[in-house]
Amino acid sequence: MENKLMIPCLYLQSGRAVTGFGQRNLFGSGDVEALARAYSDNGADELLVFDFSSGDEEHEKAIARIKEICAAAEIPVMAAGNIKRMEDVKKLIYAGCAKVALNFSKESNVNLLEEMSKRFGKEKMVVCVSSLEEFTGHKELIENYAGGILALDMVQDGISQASSMKVILHTDERDRSALTDLLKNPGVAGLSGAFVSDTDTDILEFKQKCREAGIPVNTFESAVSWSEFKLNSDGLIPVVVQDYKTDEVLMVAYMNEEAFQTTLRTGKMTYWSRSRQEIWVKGLTSGHFQYVKSLTLDCDNDTILAKVAQIGAACHTGNKTCFFKPLMKKEYDDTNPLHVFQDVYDVILDRKAHPKEGSYTNYLFEKGIDKILKKVGEECTEIVIAAKNPDKEEIKYEISDFLYHVMVLMAEKGVTWEDITRELARR
């Protein structure tokens, strides 16, 4: 049985988060990126974004904000609202949305489904319905070309009787027992709306209650039991903590069984403080939480490697990492591809911000986009020519030239390596 999904809903109006349909009151601080990160870090499986923009200019700004939301969320984002034409769907998918919801109360959206499904894939198309008739009236079309249904009303039973398609329920229901009963329905694939969108809702805690009720959900479960760990003389296991994006080692701490189980239950790194002899939730006083991305046990079962999303600094000194005191270093070339690409890109950005006389990079920026594009095209052609040569040294040289000029283009257009790697990972 597939896991039931928890999908908070973010209502986007004029670049800020508002409290709901037709509302202009800010939701919390209104910061959509902070809200997206908070949902992701606290157990949400996906994020639904409703765009309340009106007019083409505001709509374009909303899509730009949705791109920023996708980057911040680190969970799949589904976009809905104000979709009128094929171009809107394309821009939302290019912005990073995993899915786009077409409102089937609009005939124009009905007409978009088949073509958009064929172009971008059925799995990216969701149909949004607010009545059973909107589904039954287009049942064959939806079953053939949509990957799911977003229901804005309690129509799940009617859909279940007519089709095997699963429904994401967007509901104002807040009662936990009622929501648990809804999730027990085989036709319900997940939950959105008031309860899971409330920032006071502990989504991971609710998931635990769902699991206890026999409802399959995504929770942190250890593949190896605590009893199989090899502990030190104090009954503890050391934990090496890394930034999940950069692999930078942040700190080393220790866990007892309670700390380990609390980490799994809450999704926040929790340790045993040897100096204070108490459980310690990292960030509880400083706000510098560590949200779990993965836990891995070493070959001897005596050390855990934790990859985390670090908020703020890991070290009590205010440093990003506890490992900041150099002892010795042998000079070497860092050939980690992402490090090299990022270092070169950072130099290019610095040249753009602080022009240097005689710099070829600044020459390209001064000449503008047409010159940059001309060089990218020329270097691409040089790769084609070099590839006909049996000597691979030439093609290495030409590819390096090409990548440099592409990075100048990226800097000119405001595209980062993180944008590129995220897009590649999404594919």
Beta strands, then each sheet from edge to edge (+ up, - down):
strand 1: 5-7
strand 2: 9-13
strand 3: 16-18
strand 4: 47-51
strand 5: 77-80
strand 6: 99-103
strand 7: 125-129
strand 8: 148-151
strand 9: 167-171
strand 10: 188-193
strand 11: 237-243
strand 12: 249-255
strand 13: 270-273
strand 14: 278-281
strand 15: 290-297
strand 16: 304-310
sheet 1: 1+ 10+ 9+ 8+ 7+ 6+ 5+ 4+ 2+ 3-
sheet 2: 12+ 11- 16- 15+
sheet 3: 13+ 14-
end
